[in-house]
Each structure stands twice: as structure tokens, then as C-alpha cells.
Amino acid sequence: MTEELDVVFFDLGGTLIDMSVSRESVWAEALSRHGADVEAETLTRALRKADRDLDEAFADIQGVDEGPFWKRYDAEVVRSLGLGIDPEDVEADLSASFDKIIPDESLWKDYPDAKPTLDALTGRDIGIGLISNATDLARRVLRRLDMEKYFDPIIISSEIGHRKPEREIFDIALNEAGVAPSRTLYIGDKYAVDVKGANRAGMNTVLIDRGNVFPDASCVRISDLSALKTFL
């Protein structure tokens, strides 16, 4: 496919980077504070189920305030676990924890397959771009991880007033890159936000599904970035 591509665009969170503190550990600690000890495998299944069940709802978020969605998400996970705990109590605890972790750029890490993949693309006759639903935190994290150098353009939703899956954010990226959508590949970890959004803009897509959240997704799906060698 490489000879048919001018630019490969990437999503950021869940695709190239992740929190160094796992969400499972944050959840486990919060639940423990409310008297519930849940097996790691059970918690992981509940989180992935909520990821899948609320995928379309996440795509429907308007503006920059994701708070109402995450409140719904947390309640869904608590109910799925069947613990008899008030979801609002757990949600407040989780919110306080994530509000400390997420804004701290030192608590983000790149996936082991991220830089090798970007390095392999760098120097070839193909561009690399980034399209992310994020704030200026994304740029700070990219700089700290020495990853900003890989991307041109970098499109951050908070900077342009549009977020995925809106057609506008993809069109802006395509315009800045000066490329036709049919000659691009977009890689992201959310089916409704990333794959459907980019497809509507005419881009080729690959879903990176590290946690096997979308086993039935009707698209090209990989479990890690090293599998991109098959397409590139």
C-alpha cells in the first residue's frame, strides 16, 4: 500500500501513548476505598465492555467538556461489576484521581511499538501527521517524549474548535498536509471516533485495538503497530 500513500496520520492517546499509571490500577484503588476488591481480569473485562458499549456515545461528545460522558461511563462499569456501590461515590473518587494524573505530562509514556514505527516511516517518501482530540497537554507530552519531531501537521482539537469524528478536523488535516484523502491512511483506537470519522472524510483507516475491544469491527484491525508492516 505504501506506493499508494502520501501521508499516514495517527491518533495519539491509546494509539501512540498511554498513561504510565494504568486505569485498572486507578479503578482498583478507588473501588478498594469503597470496600470492594475486584479481580484484575474481572475489572478489565468490565472496562472493555464499557469501552465497546459507549463507543458511539463518546463520539457524540460536543465541545471540550467530557465530564458528563465519563460520569456515565463510570456508572456503567460499576453497574456491570454488580457491587452494590453508589456509582456517584465511586465517580467522584475516580474523577479526583484522574484529575491529578491526566494533566501531568510526566505520567504519560509512549507504547514500545510507537517510536520504532515512526522511525521506520521517517526518511521514506511518505509524510506523518497527527490528529488528536486533546488540549495543549498533547503538545507538552509530545515534547517531553521527544515525539513532536515526527509529525507535520499536528492537529489538536482544542486548537481548531472541532473534534473527531467531525468531518472538519480531518479536512483541516488533509488541507494542511496538501494531500487527497484517498492517498492517506489514518490509524486510531476508537471505532466510532477514529475509523468512522476518517472514513467519512474519504481516508483509508486501520483500527489499532490493543485490548481486543472491538473484535467484530467491520474494518482492518491490528493489535499493535508492528502489524502495520503488512500494509506499509
VMD Tcl script that draws the C-alpha trace (Angstrom):
set ca {
  {0.00 0.00 0.00}
  {2.95 2.36 0.61}
  {3.26 3.38 -3.03}
  {-0.38 4.49 -2.91}
  {0.05 6.67 0.21}
  {1.36 10.19 0.64}
  {0.66 10.62 4.38}
  {0.00 8.34 7.34}
  {-1.96 10.06 10.11}
  {-2.02 8.82 13.69}
  {-4.28 9.34 16.66}
  {-2.36 9.98 19.90}
  {-3.83 8.61 23.16}
  {-4.41 4.86 23.06}
  {-2.56 4.66 19.75}
  {0.92 6.07 20.37}
  {0.88 6.97 24.08}
  {-0.82 5.90 27.29}
  {-0.82 6.84 30.96}
  {2.07 5.29 32.87}
  {-0.41 4.65 35.69}
  {-2.88 2.10 34.35}
  {-6.57 2.91 34.52}
  {-7.12 -0.55 36.02}
  {-4.92 0.34 38.99}
  {-6.73 3.66 39.49}
  {-10.07 1.87 39.39}
  {-8.90 -0.90 41.72}
  {-7.70 1.62 44.30}
  {-10.92 3.62 44.11}
  {-13.10 0.54 44.49}
  {-10.96 -0.69 47.37}
  {-11.54 2.60 49.18}
  {-15.25 1.84 48.91}
  {-14.85 -1.65 50.31}
  {-14.81 -3.59 47.05}
  {-11.94 -5.79 45.94}
  {-12.32 -6.87 42.32}
  {-10.13 -9.36 40.47}
  {-7.99 -7.70 37.83}
  {-9.39 -9.79 34.99}
  {-12.97 -9.02 36.01}
  {-12.24 -5.29 36.16}
  {-10.51 -5.32 32.77}
  {-13.49 -7.07 31.19}
  {-15.89 -4.50 32.66}
  {-13.81 -1.58 31.41}
  {-13.50 -3.01 27.92}
  {-17.24 -3.72 27.82}
  {-17.93 -0.08 28.67}
  {-15.41 1.00 26.00}
  {-17.35 -1.02 23.44}
  {-20.89 -0.24 24.62}
  {-20.29 3.51 24.90}
  {-18.13 3.92 21.82}
  {-20.86 5.75 19.90}
  {-21.70 7.89 22.94}
  {-18.09 9.03 23.15}
  {-18.27 10.04 19.50}
  {-21.31 12.19 20.29}
  {-19.48 14.42 22.80}
  {-19.85 18.07 21.90}
  {-17.34 20.74 22.87}
  {-14.48 20.24 25.31}
  {-16.38 19.05 28.40}
  {-16.12 15.26 28.59}
  {-17.27 15.19 32.23}
  {-20.87 14.00 31.65}
  {-19.65 11.17 29.44}
  {-17.14 9.89 31.99}
  {-19.76 10.06 34.72}
  {-21.96 7.82 32.58}
  {-19.00 5.58 31.79}
  {-18.08 5.13 35.45}
  {-21.68 4.31 36.37}
  {-21.82 1.73 33.57}
  {-18.69 -0.01 34.87}
  {-19.91 -0.02 38.48}
  {-23.26 -1.49 37.45}
  {-21.53 -4.07 35.27}
  {-19.45 -5.22 38.24}
  {-22.62 -5.68 40.32}
  {-21.04 -4.41 43.53}
  {-24.00 -2.58 45.05}
  {-21.92 0.59 45.40}
  {-23.33 4.03 44.69}
  {-21.81 4.92 41.28}
  {-21.75 8.62 42.19}
  {-19.45 7.98 45.16}
  {-17.02 6.00 43.03}
  {-17.24 8.50 40.19}
  {-16.25 11.36 42.48}
  {-13.29 9.34 43.75}
  {-12.18 8.39 40.24}
  {-12.58 11.94 38.99}
  {-10.33 13.26 41.75}
  {-7.67 10.64 40.92}
  {-7.71 11.12 37.15}
  {-7.77 14.92 37.54}
  {-4.36 14.61 39.21}
  {-2.89 12.07 36.79}
  {-4.04 13.15 33.33}
  {-2.73 16.78 33.32}
  {0.73 15.69 34.48}
  {2.81 15.26 31.32}
  {5.37 13.23 33.27}
  {2.78 10.49 33.80}
  {2.44 9.65 30.10}
  {4.54 7.15 28.17}
  {4.87 6.04 24.57}
  {3.96 2.46 23.70}
  {7.03 0.31 22.97}
  {5.97 -0.05 19.33}
  {5.35 3.69 18.75}
  {8.81 5.15 18.09}
  {10.06 2.14 16.12}
  {7.04 2.50 13.83}
  {7.54 6.25 13.44}
  {11.28 5.79 12.88}
  {10.56 3.23 10.15}
  {8.31 5.73 8.37}
  {10.69 8.67 8.78}
  {13.01 9.11 5.86}
  {10.72 7.33 3.43}
  {8.83 9.28 0.80}
  {5.74 9.43 2.99}
  {4.55 12.06 5.45}
  {3.45 11.51 9.05}
  {0.66 13.53 10.64}
  {-1.24 13.60 13.91}
  {-4.95 14.20 14.55}
  {-5.96 14.17 18.21}
  {-8.92 15.06 20.39}
  {-6.82 16.80 23.01}
  {-5.71 20.02 24.68}
  {-2.29 21.66 24.79}
  {-1.32 18.78 27.10}
  {-0.78 16.73 23.94}
  {1.97 19.04 22.71}
  {3.65 19.08 26.12}
  {3.64 15.29 26.26}
  {4.95 15.00 22.70}
  {7.82 17.36 23.50}
  {8.73 15.55 26.71}
  {8.72 12.19 24.91}
  {10.71 13.67 22.01}
  {7.95 12.74 19.57}
  {6.84 16.13 18.25}
  {9.59 15.96 15.61}
  {7.85 13.12 13.78}
  {4.65 14.94 12.80}
  {3.65 17.54 10.25}
  {0.90 18.54 10.55}
  {-0.17 18.25 14.18}
  {-3.91 18.85 14.51}
  {-5.23 19.26 18.07}
  {-8.99 19.55 18.54}
  {-8.88 22.28 21.21}
  {-6.79 24.48 18.90}
  {-9.16 24.38 15.93}
  {-12.59 24.13 17.56}
  {-13.51 20.77 16.00}
  {-13.10 17.27 17.34}
  {-13.23 13.81 15.85}
  {-15.41 12.36 14.39}
  {-16.42 15.70 12.86}
  {-15.53 15.87 9.19}
  {-13.95 19.32 9.65}
  {-10.99 18.16 11.76}
  {-9.97 15.61 9.14}
  {-10.46 18.09 6.31}
  {-8.24 20.61 8.09}
  {-5.52 17.97 8.47}
  {-5.79 16.98 4.82}
  {-5.65 20.61 3.73}
  {-2.57 21.36 5.85}
  {-0.84 18.26 4.51}
  {-1.86 19.15 0.96}
  {-2.97 15.62 0.22}
  {-6.02 13.86 -1.22}
  {-7.88 11.72 1.34}
  {-7.65 8.62 -0.85}
  {-3.85 8.80 -0.56}
  {-3.82 8.79 3.24}
  {-4.05 6.21 6.00}
  {-5.44 7.06 9.42}
  {-4.71 4.88 12.47}
  {-6.67 5.22 15.71}
  {-8.01 3.20 18.61}
  {-11.70 4.22 18.68}
  {-14.06 2.75 16.13}
  {-16.75 5.46 16.02}
  {-14.43 8.42 16.58}
  {-11.42 7.39 14.52}
  {-12.42 4.83 11.92}
  {-15.90 6.07 11.09}
  {-14.84 9.70 11.25}
  {-11.84 9.27 8.96}
  {-13.81 7.06 6.57}
  {-16.42 9.77 6.17}
  {-13.61 12.13 5.16}
  {-12.55 9.63 2.48}
  {-9.43 8.37 4.25}
  {-8.22 4.78 4.45}
  {-8.24 3.51 8.02}
  {-6.78 0.95 10.40}
  {-8.16 0.35 13.89}
  {-5.50 -0.37 16.49}
  {-7.32 -2.49 19.05}
  {-4.74 -3.19 21.74}
  {-7.31 -4.54 24.20}
  {-9.49 -6.53 21.77}
  {-12.38 -4.17 22.50}
  {-13.86 -4.35 19.01}
  {-13.49 -7.95 17.81}
  {-16.40 -7.60 15.39}
  {-15.45 -4.22 13.93}
  {-16.02 -4.08 10.17}
  {-12.62 -2.62 9.30}
  {-8.95 -3.50 9.15}
  {-7.92 -4.17 12.75}
  {-4.49 -4.71 14.33}
  {-3.41 -5.35 17.91}
  {-0.11 -3.46 17.78}
  {1.66 -1.04 15.47}
  {4.26 -3.56 14.34}
  {1.47 -5.17 12.29}
  {1.42 -2.06 10.08}
  {4.31 -3.60 8.17}
  {1.67 -5.69 6.42}
  {0.14 -2.54 4.93}
  {3.16 -0.25 4.64}
}
mol new
graphics top color blue
foreach p $ca { graphics top sphere $p radius 0.5 }
foreach p [lrange $ca 0 end-1] q [lrange $ca 1 end] { graphics top cylinder $p $q radius 0.2 }
display resetview
